[in-house]
């Protein structure tokens, strides 16, 4: 058997049909058949012993000594990262309810009907999506388009790796003294500074940061002409900003998107979103962001990343009505601005843990480090959907994952489907009424101190071994840079529509529903007061705001026409 990942096909009565269907994947995967539950266990034990990667277990549901769920239950402890697909040949309706419940309980990834004829592309689309998810999250890239060389893990290196992962960029990271790292350094020449990035066009970026990498690979803001006035500038490329970009560009508006970090925002770091409309088997935040960006680019939207927006100002008197959007070293002009910068994770505020940023301590889902957690205990702090998704992803690699929350449960802050998956995942536990108050280690995180609130009101400290800490402890709107003319609520979210104080209404009328106190400046998504903090809701607001932008642009055109009308009449 070669170095190719393995697809295990467990089939009995429909062996010939299924072997024929799976031959499509034989170029890139080693197809290994088994005929029963016991046979599958024996085969996988041998594969694991030989060091092979198991990508997918596809099991016919009815087997001589059990069913597909028995196969998955027996194999999961051996290879928790392998994807699991149940195959139904007959009696689909008789089994579908049980399999649907099993999917909610995290016992399998998909269930499919065995093809009855040629070219069942729906069947193969589901398999390809499942294998693609495994390849992105478990296997890593076969060919790396970007290589990162660093001396030792730190916050900057962790941010670079996270940015590359969230950007969907096939990449590998090497320490400088490794053979691979040494080869990249030699190719870069004697003046190279760490961390060093070799980009997809074979250029070298010394002293790399996220901002430098983003601008080097995707182009800089300086290329935008000072006198060019876009129809709309969208600040932030999370779900709201991406949806606004797709709809604005598709409707012919000259559209510019500015993102300081990775395209996708916080949603882009989600390992698997299962409740987004139209993706019955779920989709990773990275894939969702990639597809939306490509869609917006096809319609003509322009993306600029790497620099944060620092200010918005009205154009000076004498110029046509528009706004100036400032980033470091550049100014962008726009007739309308959509603020969709989302939120930023809060900091834990434990000084002892700050020294381990990038060396075991991470803010956000940190999917880039999941593969390194094999054999470790990982603590996830947070009770929202992002924390639940991160915990389930990490559980495929780590020996144990502990979710720590200050509340007495998850129901108030996490979707029910995630709670159900967590309850069904054997190596994930939930510690309620608990918070992280300290930690330490020799060079990287090794232990954490937990403060546990007891039922009687007392508190005790507990030290636990931990090789990883992911912090998803709530977020604040990312709008400290927004001028004070845009009003906020008590939690610093931007006010729109009737939420804007009445003394800022114009001629007794409130701004449009998603318009701020500044005419022509809109807000959408998590940054907006009153928004629902969900991916679909943010995308919906991003789509809705475009109609309001059209109305604003129509008013500007009418005003410009009125201004020139007397001269035209003369």
N, C-alpha and C positions, 0 to 999 in steps of 0.2 A: 504494500500500500504506500502511495506517495505522500507528499506534503500537503495535498489538498484537504480542506475541511471535509467532514463526513456528514452525509445525510443518511440517517438510519430509517429504512422503510420496513415497518412491521406489518406484514400482510399475509393473509391466509387464502381465503377463497377467491380473491380478486387479484392474485399475485401478477398474472400476466398483464392485465390491464394497467395496473399501477406501475409496474416496472417499465412498461412502454411510455407512460406519461412522464415518469421521472428521468427517462433517458435524456430529456432536454437539458438537464443540469449536469450531465456527466463530464462535460469539458472542465468545469470549475470545481466540482465536488465529487468526492468518492462515494458512490452509491453502495451501501451495505445493506443487504436484506436480512430480515429475521421473520420467523413464522409464528411466534407465540410470545407471551409475556416473559416466560422463563428464558427463552432464547434471546430476547432483547436485552435482558439484564446481563446475561453471560457475555454477549457481544460487546456491550458498552463497558463492562468491567475490563475486558481485554483491550479495548481502544484506549481507555484512560490509562491503563498500565503502560501502554506503548507510547503515551504522550500525544495522541491525536486530538484534534479539536473536533468536537461534535457540534455542528451548526443547527441541525434540525432533526427532530424525531417526528415522523409522519406515521401514524398508526391507524390501521383499519379498526373501526370501533368494535366489531364483533370478532373475537378471537377464540381459539379453542380452549384457552385456560383463563379467560377473563375478557376485559375490554380495554379500549384505549386509555381510559382514566387510570386503570390499574398499571398500565405501562408507564404513564407519566409519573404516577406516585412513586413507583419503584426506582425510576431513573433520576428523578429530581435531586435526591441527595448526592448522586454520583456526578452529575453535570447540571448544576442549577442554571447555567447560562444558556443551555440549549433551548431553542424554540420548539413548541409542541403543537402539532396540528392533528386533530381527529378527522378521520376520513369515513364518511357514511355512504354505503353502497345501496342498502335497502332500508325500508322502514324509517325513513328520514323523520317523519312526523312523530314517530313513537319515541325517538331518542332526543329530538331537538331541545325540548324543555330541560332535560337533565344536563345536556351539554351547555346550554345557555347559562344555567345556574353555575355550572363548573367554571365557565369563563369568568363570571363575576367573582367567584371564589379563588381566582388565580390558579386554577388547576390546569389550564391550557390557554393557548394564545389564539387559536382559531379552530373552527369546525367547518368542513367543506364536504360537498357531495362529490362522490367519485364520478369523473366524466363518463358520459354515456356515448360519446362520439368524438370525432376529431376536432382539434382546435378549440377546446374549451378555454378561451382566454380569460374568462372570469376566474376560473380555478387557478390558472397560472399567475394571474395578477396578484391574487392573494398570497400565493407561495413566494413570489418575487418580493413583495412588500415585507413579508416575514423574514426572508433571508437578508434583505437589505437592512432591516432594523438590527438583525444580529451582526451583520458585517460592520455597521457603523458603531454600535455600542459595545461589542465584545471583541471582535477579531482585530479591529484596527485596520488602517489602510495597507493594501498590498504594495502600492507604489505611492510614496509620499511626495506631494508636490511642494511641500515646504518643510524645511528642517530647522530645528531650533537647537542651539548648543549653549549650554549654561555651565557655570562653575558649581553652584549648589542651589537647591530650591530656596526661593524667597518669594515675597509678595509679588514682585514684578514678573518673575518667571511663571508663577501660578496664574497671574492675570493674562499673560501671553498665551499660555496653553489653553486656558478657558476661552479666550477670544478665538483662537484657531478652531477649537472644537465647535463653538457656537456658530462660527462662520461657515461650518461645513467644509473646511479646508483640510484635505488629507495631509496629515503632518505627523512627524515623529520628533521626539525630543531626546537629546543625548547629553550626558555629562561630558565635560571637556576632555577628561582623561580616558574616555572610552575609545575603542578603535574607530567607531563611526564618528564620534565627535572630533577626534584628532584629524580624520580625513577631511572633514568640512573646514576645520581651522586652517589646514595646509592649503586647501583650495582658495580660501579667502585671502591669504597673504599675511605678512607679518604685522600689519597695522590693525588687524581685526580686534574689536573689543567685545567682551562678553556682557550680556547675552548676545549671541550672533544669530541672525536669521538668514537662511538662504531661501529666497522667494521662488515662486513658480516660474519666473522668467530667468532664473539662475543668476540673480543679482544678490549681493550680500549687504545686509543692513547691520552695522555695528551699533552696540549699545541700544539694542532694540527695546522699544516700549510698545504698548498697544497703539498709542497715537501714531508713532512713527511707522509701525507696520501697516496700519489701516491706510495711511496716506500713501505709503510707498506702493501698495498693491492695488489700491482702488482709485488713486488720483487725488489731487489736492484742490482745496477751495480757491487757490490763487488763480486757477485757470478760468474762473467765472469773470467775465468782463464787468467792470464797475458800473457801466451805463446800461447793462442789461436788466430789465425789470421782468421777473417771472410773474406768472399769474398767481401762483401759490407756492410758498415755502412751507414745508412740513418739518417740524422740529421733533425728531424722534421716530425710530423705525421699529417700534413694537407693533402689535396687532392693529392698533388704531391708526398709527402712521402709515403702515403698509396698506391697509384697506383704503385710506384716503388717497394714497399715491396711485393705486390701481384705478380707482374710480375717476379721480381727477385727470390722470393722463389718458385714460380710455375715452374721456369726453372732450379731448382736445385741448385741455389746459396745459400751459407750459409749467411743468411741475419739477420742483427741486426738493429732495429729501436730505436732511442733515441728521446724522447719528454720530454721537461721540464714541460709541463702543461698537459692539457687534450688532449686525442687523438681526432683529427679532426681539430685542429688549429682554425683559425677564422671562417672557414666555419662551424665548429661544433657548433657555437653559433647561426647560422641562424635558425629562427623558421620555415621557410618554403621556400624551393628552388623549384620554379615551372618550371624553364627552363632547368633542367638537363636532358640529354638524357635518355629516357627509363622509366621515372616516370611521366606519363600523369597527375596524380592528385597531383604531387609534393611530396617532401620528406623533412623532417627536416634535418638540418645539423648533429644533433646528431645521427639520425638513419642511415644516409649515412656513417658516420664515424664508427659506431658500426659494420655495415655489412662489410665494407672494412677491419676492423681490424680482425674480425672473419675469413674472407676469407684468409687474409695473414697468420693468425695463423694456419689454416688448412694445408697450404702448408709448414709450418715449420719456418716462420719468428719469431724472438724473439723480444719482446717489453720491453723497460726499460723506466720508466717515473720518474719524480720528481727532476731530476738534470739537469741543463743546461750544454751544451758543452762549455768548456772554451778555448780550443785551439786545433789545428791540427798541427802535426809536421811529417816530414819525418823520417822514421826509421834510426838509425845511420848507418854509413858505416860498412860493414861486415855482416849485416843482409840482408835477402832477401828483395827486394823492396816492401815496404808497408808503411802505414801511422799509426801514433799513434793519436788516438782521446781521448782527456782528458775531463773527468767530475770531479766534486769535489770528490777527494779521490779515483779515479779509472782511469785506462787507458785501452782503447779498441784498438786492432790492426785490421787493415783492408787493403786489397789489393786495394780497391776502396772506395771512400767516395762520397755520394750524399748529397749536401747541399740543403735542402728543408724546411728551418726554417721559411719561409714566412715573414710576416711583423708584426709589433707591432703598436697598436693605438697610435697616438700622444696625448700628454697631452694638456689640455685646457690652463693651465697656469694662472688660476684665483685662487689666494691664498685663498680667502674667501670660495671657494667651496671645497677645499681639506679636510676641517674638516668634511665634510658630506659624504666622501667616505664610502659606505656601509650603509649609513643612508639617502638614497634618491638620491645619486649621484653614477653613475655606468659608467665604461668604457666598451664598447661592448654592445651587444644586451641584456645582463642580463635577459635572459628568466626566471631565477630562481625567480626573484622578480615580475614578471608580475602579478601573482595572488594577490599580496599585493597592487596593484595599483587601486583596486576597489574604485570608488567614488572620485578618484584624477584626477588632471590635470598633464599629463606627457609631458615633452619637450624632443624631440629627436634632437640632433645636428648632422647634416651630410646630404649629398646629394647623397650618393652612394647606391648601392643595399642593403647593410647590414642595413643601416638606414631605407630604405623603408620597408624591411621585419620586422624590429623591431617595427616600427610604426604600421603596420597592425596587428601584434600580440598583441601589447599593447592595441590597440583600442577595442579588445574583452573584456577587463577588465576595463580600465580606462574610466572615464566619457568623457574625452577629451584628444586628443593627438595633439601636435603642432610640426611640423617639422620646424626647424630653419636652414636656409642656408644663407651664405654670398653672393652667386651668385644671379642672377635675375631669376632663375628657376632651374628645376631639369633635363631638357632634356639632358644636356651635360654630366651628370654623372650617371643617373639612367636608367635602362631598361624601355622601353615603357610600358610593361605589368604591372609593379609595379606602374608607374605613373597613369595608367588607374584605377587600383584598389584603389589607394589613392583618386583619384578624386571622385570615387563612394562610398567612405566610409564616412558617414555623420559626424562622430565625429573626423575626422582627418582634420586639416587645415595645410597649408604650409605658413610660413612667410619667404619671400625672403628679400634679402638685410639687413639681421638682424644677430646679433651675441650676445651670452651670455657674459656679462661682470662682473656679480656679482650675489650674492644670499645670503640667510641666513635662519635662523629659530631657534627654541628653541629645541635643541636636535636632530632634523632631518630637512631636507630641507623643507621649507615652501613657499619660494618665490624666484624669479629670476629677475635680472635686464637685460633688453634687450637694445642693442644699435641699433637703426633703421636708416638706411641711406635713406634720402628722395630724391625724384626725382630731386629736384633742387640742390642737393649737400650738403644740410645741414644734421645734425644728431640730433636725440633726444633720450632721455632715457625713457624707459617704464618699470614699475614694474608689474609683473604678479604673481598670486598665482600658485605654482607648488609643487606637492608632490613627483615628480620624475624627474630625469634628466639622460638621456642616451647619452653618448658621443661617436660618431662614426665619428671622424673628420679627416679622412685620416690616413695614416699609413706610417711608414718608415721601410725599410728592417731590419730584425732582424739579423744583421751580424757584430755588433761591435766587437764581439769576434773572427771573422775570421782573420787569419794572413794576414799581409800586402802583402804577396807574391801572394795572390789572388786579382787581380786588380778590381777596382770599376769604375763606371761612376760618373758623377757629382752629382747624387742623392744617391750615396752609394750602388746602386744595383751591384751585382756581374756580371762581364763581362765574356762572353763565346764565343767560336768560333772566328769568324772574328772580333768581337768587342774587343777582347783582343789586346792591343797595339802591333804593329808589332815587336818591339824590344823584345817581350816576346814569339814570335813564335819560333818553334823548326825546325832548318834546313830549314828555309824559308817557313815552312808550318804552317797554323793556327791550333789551337787545334780543336778537334771535335766540332760539333755544340753546344753541351751543356757542353763541358769541359772547365774548367777555365784555367788560366795561369799555374796552378800547375798540372802536369800530374797525371791522376788518381783521380783528385778531380773535381766533376761535380756539376752543379747547375740546379735546376728545380723549376718552380712555381714562386710565387710572388717575391722571393728574387733575381731572375735573371733579369738582364738588358734586356729590350725589350720584356718581357713576357706580355701576355694579362691577365689582372687581372680578371679572371673568373674561377669558379670551374672546368668546363669542360676542359679549356685550361691547368690548372695546372695538372689535372689528365692525360691529354694527354702527357704533358712533362714528368711526372713521369713514364709513360709507355715507352716513347721513349728512355729515358736515359738508360734503362736496356740494350738495344742493344749496346749502346756505352760502357757500362761497360763490356759486353761480349768481345768486340773488345780489350779493354784495358787488360783484363785478358789473352786473347790469346797472346798479345804481351809480357806480363810478362812471360808466359810459354815458349815462343820462346826464350826469352833472357836467362832464366834459363837453357834451353836445350843447348844453344850455350855456356854458361859458363862452363858446365860440359862435353861438347863434347871432348875437348882435353884430359882430364883425362880419359874419357871412351875409347878413341882411344889408349892411352898408355896401 
